[in-house]
Amino acid sequence: MKDIIVIVGPTGVGKTKLSIELAKKLDAEIINGDSVAIYKRLDIGSAKPTLEEMDGIFHHLIDIRDVTSEYSVFDYQKDVRRLIEDISSRGKRIIIVGGTGLYIKAALYDYTFTPSKSISRNYDNLGNEEIIAKIKEYQDDVDIHINNRKRLVRLLNKLENEEEITNNKDKLLYPCKVIGLTTDRDYLYERINKRVEVMLENGLLNEINSLKEFYDNSRILNSGIGYKEFYDYLFGSKDFETVKEEIKQDSRRYAKRQYTFFKHQFDTNWFDVDFKDFNNTINEVYEFVSK
């Protein structure tokens, strides 16, 4: 099997464009590595590539679930490994591109999952502060208002039902070349802020309003950046400007976490993006992966 090309990096750095141009040069198919783009109807907020942007390149694992469906890292692992066998058997190259590091790593490394539980609890014996305390046993931050009990209960159920992971994180199961795209931090943050403005200009608020009825039963709408921030706007008193700034802030924080993950969890080869002439970046990466 030829090396799988994995393109990672923070949000807004040009991963999608690079992946499509490389796919043309390498006769490759692309596997989505973004946990939000998996879902139908989450188009603008996830910066999902349009059919025009795909430019005839086959993309896998985009729009395969409804917003009220569950899709776990274990599901992703199974789907990607099946696709790797299928695509490689047809003599095509494989490019995995996205920013959800855990998903990509679980697919390519020796992660083993135990079967998930499917227990739903209401936690009537716990107050909201106690629920938050239990959530913090699993994660440091709780980005849900203390009075929003419904979302707190949903999150705790999700965390307690998550598949347990055992893994040998250093055991790579496939030959890979990991490409990381990077740029100056301040410039990246400017791009992220502008990207949020463009999403709103392109109709993100209309997309959100069309999804309002699904928020009560959708994990991804309550956890995906660009969607979760709108909960209190739709059902509470939070104003639009506050939501917009929260999306920018959450996106910048996420970019920082992405850098940390990809620097420590992958053997990443980093490339500084030439935003003035992106073809320079395409050619530089193509030369590297062709060696």
Secondary structure as the mmCIF struct_conf table of DSSP 4:
data_model
#
loop_
_struct_conf.conf_type_id
_struct_conf.id
_struct_conf.beg_label_comp_id
_struct_conf.beg_label_asym_id
_struct_conf.beg_label_seq_id
_struct_conf.end_label_comp_id
_struct_conf.end_label_asym_id
_struct_conf.end_label_seq_id
HELX_LH_PP_P HELX_LH_PP_P1 LYS A 2 ASP A 3
STRN STRN1 ILE A 4 VAL A 8
BEND BEND1 PRO A 10 PRO A 10
TURN_TY1_P TURN_TY1_P1 THR A 11 GLY A 12
BEND BEND2 VAL A 13 GLY A 14
HELX_RH_AL_P HELX_RH_AL_P1 LYS A 15 LEU A 26
TURN_TY1_P TURN_TY1_P2 ASP A 27 ASP A 27
STRN STRN2 ALA A 28 ASN A 32
TURN_TY1_P TURN_TY1_P3 SER A 35 ILE A 38
STRN STRN3 TYR A 39 TYR A 39
TURN_TY1_P TURN_TY1_P4 LYS A 40 ARG A 41
TURN_TY1_P TURN_TY1_P5 ILE A 44 ALA A 47
HELX_LH_PP_P HELX_LH_PP_P2 LYS A 48 THR A 50
HELX_RH_AL_P HELX_RH_AL_P2 LEU A 51 MET A 54
TURN_TY1_P TURN_TY1_P6 ASP A 55 GLY A 56
STRN STRN4 HIS A 59 HIS A 60
BEND BEND3 LEU A 61 ASP A 63
STRN STRN5 ARG A 65 ARG A 65
TURN_TY1_P TURN_TY1_P7 VAL A 67 THR A 68
BEND BEND4 SER A 69 SER A 69
HELX_RH_AL_P HELX_RH_AL_P3 VAL A 73 SER A 89
TURN_TY1_P TURN_TY1_P8 ARG A 90 GLY A 91
STRN STRN6 ARG A 93 VAL A 97
BEND BEND5 GLY A 99 GLY A 99
HELX_RH_AL_P HELX_RH_AL_P4 GLY A 101 LEU A 108
STRN STRN7 TYR A 109 PHE A 113
HELX_LH_PP_P HELX_LH_PP_P3 THR A 114 LYS A 117
TURN_TY1_P TURN_TY1_P9 ASP A 124 ASN A 125
BEND BEND6 LEU A 126 LEU A 126
HELX_RH_AL_P HELX_RH_AL_P5 ASN A 128 ILE A 135
TURN_TY1_P TURN_TY1_P10 LYS A 136 TYR A 138
BEND BEND7 ASP A 140 ASP A 140
BEND BEND8 ILE A 144 ILE A 144
TURN_TY1_P TURN_TY1_P11 ILE A 146 ASN A 147
HELX_RH_AL_P HELX_RH_AL_P6 ARG A 149 ASN A 161
BEND BEND9 GLU A 162 GLU A 162
HELX_LH_PP_P HELX_LH_PP_P4 GLU A 163 GLU A 164
STRN STRN8 ILE A 165 LEU A 172
BEND BEND10 TYR A 174 TYR A 174
STRN STRN9 CYS A 176 THR A 182
HELX_RH_AL_P HELX_RH_AL_P7 ARG A 185 GLU A 201
TURN_TY1_P TURN_TY1_P12 ASN A 202 GLY A 203
HELX_RH_AL_P HELX_RH_AL_P8 LEU A 204 SER A 210
TURN_TY1_P TURN_TY1_P13 LEU A 211 LEU A 211
HELX_RH_3T_P HELX_RH_3T_P1 LYS A 212 ASN A 217
TURN_TY1_P TURN_TY1_P14 ARG A 219 ARG A 219
HELX_RH_3T_P HELX_RH_3T_P2 ILE A 220 ASN A 222
TURN_TY1_P TURN_TY1_P15 SER A 223 SER A 223
BEND BEND11 GLY A 224 GLY A 224
TURN_TY1_P TURN_TY1_P16 ILE A 225 TYR A 227
HELX_RH_3T_P HELX_RH_3T_P3 LYS A 228 PHE A 230
HELX_RH_AL_P HELX_RH_AL_P9 TYR A 231 PHE A 235
BEND BEND12 GLY A 236 SER A 237
HELX_RH_AL_P HELX_RH_AL_P10 PHE A 240 GLN A 265
BEND BEND13 PHE A 266 PHE A 266
STRN STRN10 THR A 268 ASP A 272
BEND BEND14 PHE A 275 LYS A 276
HELX_RH_AL_P HELX_RH_AL_P11 PHE A 278 VAL A 289
TURN_TY1_P TURN_TY1_P17 SER A 290 SER A 290
#
